[in-house]
Amino acid sequence: MQTTRKLPPIGARIIKSSVSVALCMLIYHLRTMLPIGNGIPFYSALAALWCLQPYHDTTKKNAWQRSIGTLTGALFGLLFLMFLRAADISEPIIVYLLSAVVIIPVIYTTVVLNKRNAAFFSCVVFLSIALTHSFDDDPYMFVLNRVLDTFIGIGVGLAVNNFRLPVKHDSKTLYVSGIDDVLISDDHSTVQYSKVELNRLIESGVKFTVSTIHTPAEVISLMDGVDLELPVIVMDGAAMYDIKGKEYIETKCLSPEICEKAESIIESKGLHCFVNALYDHSLMIFYGELKNPAEKDLFETHKSSPYRNYIRKIYRHYDNSERVIYLTVLAEKEAVLNLEKELAEQMGLFVRVTVYPSEYESYLYLKVYSPFASKQEMLKKLWSHTDAESIVTIGSIKGKYDIYIGDGGGNATIKKLKKLYRHR
């Protein structure tokens, strides 16, 4: 069944781009009333658009890059015009060929200044002067206006990009969100928008993090591009991980005896399990003989990930340095349900077993955790790591979270978060 792809929303950057161009045109109109020349608004608009970026740091970087490029190109353009007049050169083909030669010192100057990223803009400004205004009666005025045009655009871009309406922000609430069907939806066109807006909220002071069944490796992959400052709750509450520090802050592990018994029951059913064990702050995934196509595909898909460490069980230590966080079984539905029943009968309250759908048709995941591993308990520990006065949870299961997301997540979640953050 083919799903209809939703159109992405018109974001703030698109609106800001239009406003910036309009302001550049308005400034040009005002400049036409001045006696010092009026420039060309095209260059102002280009500079403004170049400076409009999702994040403040990128905006400043691009503005500085454009400024260096403009000044370098304008300087060489001015020197080139002076040379043409001093040498009385007016033949177009000679002018054009000489300008091509001057490109060498233009680019080399950006290399010497360690501003290689400004080389393109330096060349554009130089060529706009050398090729289109070398034969003007007063080309020096164009050089002045060309620089002024660019700096007007840079100023407009910075002003519009940094403009914020005065709103009341909530910086005392900790917002904890799920990922699947909450932040990340099936409509991939909305993902980038969500990440950009999340970063803006985090930059402005919102206390935000995620709680998920995924491992830290999967969180890093799924949330790539989001600057999560606070620790994240991972593995269905079995651990809390600091992405910035790359370390596990809290863990709830299976005891060696319980782990050994659970593995024995799994083996007695003719099934295989992945053992997720912590050594210092590194998660190792031990595996044995893979039993089914789903397991084999899962292994082949993830084994090359830089965030996962798959190791054969023959190299497992089985000593006190090993801390097993959970066991994972990936098998057909009937086998998983039978195993779930067997674990419940033999191990009772000594383990917490969860079963949920997999990405493989007719296959289910089963995970075995410590009975003390829960999102609720880890949420309390997370709270103690912040100075937040309250917690708001966001998820896709009705009645389980403070904020229910029932529309597939993505943009809707971010909009709700923005509304909460700005008006609580």
JONORQUI-V154014 format. One record per pair of residues at least 24 apart in sequence whose ideal C-beta (glycine too) atoms are under 6 Angstrom apart, sorted by the first residue. I is the first residue (numbers start at 1). J is the second residue. D is the distance in whole Angstrom. If there is no record, write none. Layout:
# JONORQUI-V154014
((I,J,D) (I,J,D))
This chain:
# JONORQUI-V154014
((6,187,5) (8,189,4) (11,193,6) (16,52,6) (16,160,5) (17,49,6) (17,52,6) (19,160,6) (20,48,4) (20,156,5) (20,157,6) (20,160,5) (21,45,5) (23,156,5) (24,48,6) (24,153,6) (24,156,6) (27,152,6) (37,141,5) (37,145,5) (39,145,4) (39,148,6) (39,149,4) (40,149,6) (43,149,4) (43,150,6) (44,149,5) (44,152,5) (44,153,4) (47,150,5) (47,153,3) (47,154,5) (48,153,4) (48,156,5) (48,157,4) (51,154,6) (51,157,3) (51,158,6) (52,157,5) (52,161,5) (54,196,4) (59,161,5) (63,154,5) (63,158,6) (65,117,5) (65,118,5) (66,121,6) (66,154,6) (68,115,5) (68,118,4) (69,118,4) (69,121,3) (69,122,5) (70,125,5) (70,147,6) (70,150,4) (72,109,6) (72,122,4) (73,122,4) (73,125,3) (73,126,4) (74,125,6) (74,143,6) (74,147,5) (76,106,5) (76,126,5) (77,126,5) (77,129,3) (77,130,6) (77,143,6) (78,143,5) (80,130,5) (81,139,5) (84,134,6) (95,134,5) (99,130,4) (167,422,5) (170,421,5) (170,424,4) (171,205,5) (172,388,6) (172,389,4) (173,390,5) (173,392,6) (174,207,5) (174,386,6) (174,388,4) (174,391,5) (175,208,5) (175,392,5) (176,209,6) (176,211,5) (176,393,5) (177,210,5) (177,394,4) (178,395,4) (179,210,6) (179,212,5) (179,222,6) (181,396,4) (181,409,5) (182,395,6) (182,396,5) (182,405,5) (182,409,4) (182,413,5) (183,409,6) (183,413,6) (184,222,6) (185,408,4) (185,409,4) (185,410,4) (190,410,4) (190,411,5) (193,411,6) (194,410,6) (194,414,5) (195,225,5) (195,226,5) (197,414,5) (198,226,5) (199,227,5) (202,227,6) (206,421,5) (207,386,6) (207,388,5) (211,375,5) (216,241,4) (217,307,3) (217,308,5) (220,307,6) (233,378,5) (235,325,6) (237,373,5) (237,374,4) (237,375,4) (237,378,4) (238,325,5) (238,326,6) (238,369,5) (238,373,4) (239,325,6) (240,378,6) (240,382,6) (247,281,4) (248,281,6) (250,381,5) (252,370,5) (252,372,5) (252,373,4) (253,323,4) (253,324,6) (253,325,6) (254,324,5) (254,370,5) (258,350,5) (259,324,5) (262,368,5) (265,342,6) (265,343,6) (269,339,5) (271,329,6) (271,331,5) (273,327,5) (273,329,5) (274,328,4) (275,324,6) (275,327,6) (276,325,5) (276,326,5) (277,322,5) (277,324,5) (278,323,4) (278,325,6) (284,309,5) (284,311,5) (285,310,5) (286,311,5) (286,313,5) (286,316,5) (288,313,5) (294,330,5) (294,360,4) (294,363,5) (295,330,5) (326,367,5) (326,368,6) (326,369,5) (327,368,4) (328,367,5) (329,366,4) (330,365,6) (332,362,6) (332,363,6) (333,362,6) (333,364,5) (336,364,4) (336,366,5) (339,366,6))
